[in-house]
């Protein structure tokens, strides 16, 4: 079985998606904006590069 570590931001996105389903329709709009912000951050190239650098530093220790 293949396993992959999930970053804190990825866990945050998963939690937001789960909460979105529970909050629909009352809190859905607010959560949509928060989900989009986290998703944009995860897709940002600079963020991914910093995560990779941090991961490489952790592995070398």
C-alpha positions in Angstrom: 0.0 0.0 0.0 1.2 3.5 -0.9 1.0 6.2 1.7 1.6 9.9 1.5 1.9 12.5 4.2 -0.8 15.2 4.1 0.2 18.7 5.0 -1.7 20.8 7.6 -3.2 22.9 4.8 -4.5 19.8 3.0 -6.1 18.6 6.3 -7.6 22.0 6.7 -9.2 21.8 3.2 -10.6 18.3 3.9 -12.1 19.6 7.1 -13.6 22.6 5.4 -15.2 20.4 2.7 -16.7 18.1 5.3 -18.1 21.1 7.2 -19.4 22.6 3.9 -21.7 19.6 3.4 -22.9 19.9 7.0 -23.5 23.7 6.8 -25.4 23.7 3.5 -27.4 25.9 2.9 -27.0 28.1 6.0 -23.2 28.7 6.2 -22.3 27.5 2.7 -21.4 30.9 1.2 -19.0 31.7 4.0 -17.3 28.3 3.7 -17.2 28.5 -0.1 -14.9 31.6 0.2 -12.7 29.9 2.8 -12.4 26.7 0.8 -11.5 28.8 -2.3 -8.8 30.7 -0.3 -7.2 27.5 1.0 -7.4 25.9 -2.5 -5.8 28.9 -4.1 -3.0 28.8 -1.5 -2.4 25.1 -2.1 -2.3 25.6 -5.9 0.1 28.6 -5.6 3.5 27.7 -7.0 5.4 29.6 -4.3 3.5 27.7 -1.6 4.3 24.3 -3.2 7.9 25.2 -3.6 8.2 26.2 0.1 6.4 23.0 1.1 8.9 20.9 -1.0 11.8 22.8 0.5 10.5 22.3 4.0 9.9 18.6 3.3 13.5 18.2 1.9 14.9 19.9 5.0 12.9 17.5 7.3 14.1 14.4 5.4 17.8 15.5 5.6 17.7 15.8 9.4 
